[in-house]
């Protein structure tokens, strides 16, 4: 049997929890830029903020011109 050249990586969970010695729970989050879904969400947020800001600015300029 041939092995494929690209071995599948073991996926790490996005959220890890662990208990410290003093019984407190610590939550660790994986960086969202390391996952495909995180990259897509960041792109959507940045483009959305840019587009809404530009449309808001154009709308405000039109309202001022009409007065």
C-alpha atoms as one frame of an Amber mdcrd trajectory, in Angstrom:
protein
   0.000   0.000   0.000   1.148   3.468  -0.812   1.063   6.197   1.762  -0.234
   9.534   0.628   2.234  12.395   0.498  -0.005  14.625   2.556  -0.559  13.135
   5.945  -3.596  14.346   7.795  -2.819  16.570  10.722  -4.417  15.894  14.050
  -6.972  18.621  14.662  -6.643  20.472  17.915  -9.834  21.667  19.605 -10.610
  25.404  19.483 -11.306  25.538  23.222  -9.235  23.759  25.840 -10.089  23.640
  29.530  -7.888  22.531  32.361  -8.108  22.552  36.122  -5.372  24.219  38.153
  -4.105  23.074  41.529  -6.428  25.419  43.387  -9.462  23.905  41.566  -9.980
  26.885  39.295 -10.869  26.213  35.674  -8.710  27.789  33.008 -10.030  28.163
  29.466  -7.592  28.504  26.577  -8.771  29.601  23.136  -6.919  28.742  19.961
  -6.074  31.710  17.771  -8.904  32.224  15.256  -6.426  33.074  12.499  -5.201
  29.477  12.461  -8.516  27.988  11.325 -10.346  28.360   8.022 -13.575  29.427
   9.714 -11.714  32.057  11.733 -10.082  33.494   8.623 -13.428  33.652   6.828
 -15.087  35.385   9.783 -12.279  37.940  10.047 -12.557  38.743   6.328 -16.348
  39.115   6.606 -16.035  41.416   9.628 -13.403  43.640   8.048 -15.213  43.971
   4.725 -18.536  44.523   6.468 -17.153  47.307   8.648 -15.529  48.950   5.629
 -18.602  48.738   3.398 -21.031  49.949   6.088 -18.740  52.850   6.947 -18.497
  53.935   3.307 -22.254  53.640   2.731 -22.918  55.553   5.939 -20.566  58.315
   4.881 -22.148  58.570   1.420 -25.637  58.573   2.950 -24.673  61.337   5.397
 -23.196  63.416   2.556 -26.395  63.021   0.513 -28.512  64.094   3.502 -26.374
  67.209   4.034 -26.525  68.124   0.321 -30.333  67.854   0.273 -30.818  70.376
   3.089
